Amino acid sequence: MISILNYGMGNLASIKNMLKKVGVSAEIIENAKEVDEAQALIIPGVGKFDNAMQSIKIMGLHDALNKAALERKIPILGICLGMQLMTRSSEEGKLSGLGWIEADCRLIKVNRKNFKIPHMGWNTIEIQKVNPYFDGNFTEHRFYFVHSYSAHCDSSADILTTTQYAGEFVSAFSSGNLVGVQFHPEKSHKFGASFFRCFAEEHKLFH
Amino acid sequence: MIHKRVIPCLLLRQGGLVKTRKFSEPQYIGDPVNAIRIFNDKEVDELMVLDITASKEGNAPDFGLIEEFAGECFMPLTYGGGICEVAQARQLFASGVEKICLQTAILDDLSLVSRLSDQFGSQSILISVDLKKNRFGKHQLYSASRGKTLFKDWRSFIQQAVLAGAGEIVLNAVDRDGMMEGMDLELIEKAAASVSVPIIAMGGAGSMSDIKAAVDAGASAVAAGAFFVFHGPHRAVLITYPRYEQIKEVLGS
C-alpha cells in the first residue's frame, strides 16, 4: 500500500490511475494521523512553491512529514513540485522547503532561442548512479516534464539522473529512503509504469 | 533531448468523435474511449479532446465521459469545450485532466484566464484561437460557437491572453482544417513572434513534413486530427500515429 498525499496541489487521480495499472494499491490521505500511519508516501505537486508549503503548514502536516522522512524513514517519492519541496528552498518562493535533501531550486536558465520556459514535453534522462528505479531493459528512458525550476544538489552523490535542456539539470535525486523526480511518471506511458513498478518492488509495496 | 510535441486532437460531438473540414461537414469517426485507448497504446506525446458543440449549445463539459477518458490516458490530456467557471476546471483537474483549453468563455473577457492560472498554474491553462482568412487574405479571429468573425486584432488578443496567464496558445487555421494540404506557416510565424509561450499549431497537417515545416516556422507543438484518423484518398477511418523513432528522425531534437 502506498499513500498519496492530498494537500490540494496535485493531480491525484492520474497518479492513482497509474498505480492501479501497475498493480499497486494506493490510498489518498490528507491529515497528519494518516501520514503517521503511512508505510510509503507519494508527494505530488502541481502549482507554486509557497502555496504548497503554506498548504502543508495550514493542514498541520509539516511535523508528521518530517517524522516520516527523517525518523520513521519510510520510502517517500516527491513528484515535480513534490520533489522541489524536499529541498531547502526555491527561487520561486520565499518560504523554506522541507529541507530533507541538501539542494536548492533555481529557475532554469535559457540562453539560446528555441528554448522556452517552462521546459514542457518529453525528454530523456541520463542515469548518474546505480539504482533500482529504472529498468535496464529500456535502451532509453523518456518522461514527460512540465517545470520552470530545477533542483541543484550540494552533493553529486544525491544525483540520480540528469537531463539536457538548455544545459543540464537534475531530473531525479535520491538519498536513502527519499526519492524526488522532476518528471511526471504517472503521465509517461510504459516508462512511468516501469518506474512505479520498480519503486514498489524496491520498497516491497506490492500487497 | 526534447523533441517538439506531436498531438492528436479529437473532436467530440454529442458523445461521439467526428472530424470536420474547414469546421463543417462533421464525419463520424467512432467511439471516443476506444480511440483514446488506441492512441494510448501508440504512446502519443499528448492528447487533446475538444467538445465542439458544448459552448454552442450552452452545455457544461460531460464530466463523466471526460473522467473515463482520463482513466485511459497515461500521457497528458487536454480538454476543451464548454468551460466557463473555475469550479468546472477544478472538477476536470480532479478527474485526471492535466490541461484545459478555453475559447468561447474568454473571447470577450480574459479574467477567467487570470483566475484559473492563479489557482492552477499557467502550465495547465491553454487558450485556443480559430483564425479564418477574409477575402483580402487577412487573418481574423473566428468564433465557431457564435458562427462569426470578430473584429479584434488576433495578435494583441493572444498577447493579452498570455499576460492574463495563458500557458500555451492553440493556433487553429480554420481554412486548413481537415484538408491535410499543409499548415499555415505564415500564421504560425506571426504567432510565434508575438508571444513567448508555446504555440500549438493546428489545421492542415497531412504528413510528417508538414509537421516539420510548422516546427521550423516556430511551433512548439503540432496538433492534428485528420492526419491521425484518416487513411488513403477516400478518408477511410484508421487510427495511426508515427513511431517515436520516426518523430525523432524528422523533428530532431
Interface residues (C-beta under 8 A of the other chain):
Chain A: N11 L12 A13 S14 N17 M18 K21 V46 G47 K48 K116 P118 H119 M120 G121 W122 N123 T124 R142 Y144 F145 V146 Q164 Y165 H184 E186 K187 S188 H189 K190 G192 A193
Chain B: M1 I2 H3 K4 R5 N40 E43 D45 E67 A70 G71 C73 F74 M75 P76 F93 A94 S95 G96 E98 F120 G121 Q123 S124 G167 E168 S196 V197 P198 S220 A221 Y244
